[in-house]
């Protein structure tokens, strides 16, 4: 399962990344294996999603979110 498929307000644990090109960028933003995340908002018309990572709320494109592999908590 990937982050773009997660329902709103559902918690998940990051397992890894499917694209090494995005992995570096996501690691710089605090995404790493073992951290808990949740999706807070889905924008309409296939727009970006808001992801809570700890106390931080991050907006990201759905194609970026598809590279974050997760497992529901």
C-alpha positions as CSV (number, residue, x, y, z in Angstrom):
1,X,0.0,0.0,0.0
2,X,1.2,3.5,-0.6
3,X,0.5,6.8,1.1
4,X,-1.8,8.2,-1.6
5,X,-4.2,5.3,-1.0
6,X,-4.5,5.9,2.8
7,X,-7.9,7.1,4.0
8,X,-8.2,10.4,5.9
9,X,-7.3,10.3,9.6
10,X,-5.9,6.7,9.3
11,X,-2.5,6.2,10.9
12,X,0.2,4.2,9.1
13,X,3.9,3.3,9.5
14,X,6.3,4.1,6.7
15,X,7.9,0.9,5.4
16,X,10.2,2.4,2.7
17,X,10.1,4.1,-0.8
18,X,9.5,2.8,-4.3
19,X,11.4,5.5,-6.2
20,X,15.0,6.3,-5.2
21,X,14.8,9.7,-6.9
22,X,12.1,10.8,-4.5
23,X,13.6,9.0,-1.6
24,X,16.3,11.6,-1.0
25,X,13.8,14.5,-1.1
26,X,11.3,12.7,1.2
27,X,14.1,11.9,3.7
28,X,15.1,15.5,3.8
29,X,11.5,16.4,4.7
30,X,11.5,13.9,7.6
31,X,10.0,10.8,6.0
32,X,11.8,7.7,7.1
33,X,11.1,4.0,7.7
34,X,9.3,3.4,11.0
35,X,7.8,6.9,11.4
36,X,4.0,7.2,11.8
37,X,2.1,9.3,9.3
38,X,-1.6,10.1,8.6
39,X,-3.4,11.8,5.7
40,X,-5.3,14.8,7.0
41,X,-6.8,16.2,3.8
42,X,-7.4,15.2,0.1
43,X,-7.8,18.2,-2.3
44,X,-10.4,17.7,-5.0
45,X,-9.8,17.0,-8.6
46,X,-6.8,14.8,-7.9
47,X,-5.0,17.7,-6.2
48,X,-2.4,17.4,-3.4
49,X,-2.8,15.8,0.0
50,X,-1.9,17.0,3.5
51,X,0.1,14.5,5.5
52,X,0.8,14.7,9.2
53,X,4.3,13.6,10.2
54,X,4.7,14.1,13.9
55,X,3.7,17.6,14.7
56,X,4.3,18.8,11.1
57,X,1.6,19.1,8.4
58,X,3.1,18.6,4.9
59,X,1.4,19.2,1.5
60,X,2.5,16.8,-1.2
61,X,1.6,15.8,-4.7
62,X,-0.2,12.5,-5.1
63,X,2.6,11.2,-7.4
64,X,5.1,11.9,-4.6
65,X,2.8,10.1,-2.0
66,X,2.6,7.1,-4.3
67,X,6.3,6.5,-3.7
68,X,5.9,6.2,0.1
69,X,5.2,2.6,1.0
70,X,3.2,2.1,4.2
71,X,1.5,-0.4,6.4
72,X,-1.6,0.6,8.4
73,X,-0.9,1.0,12.1
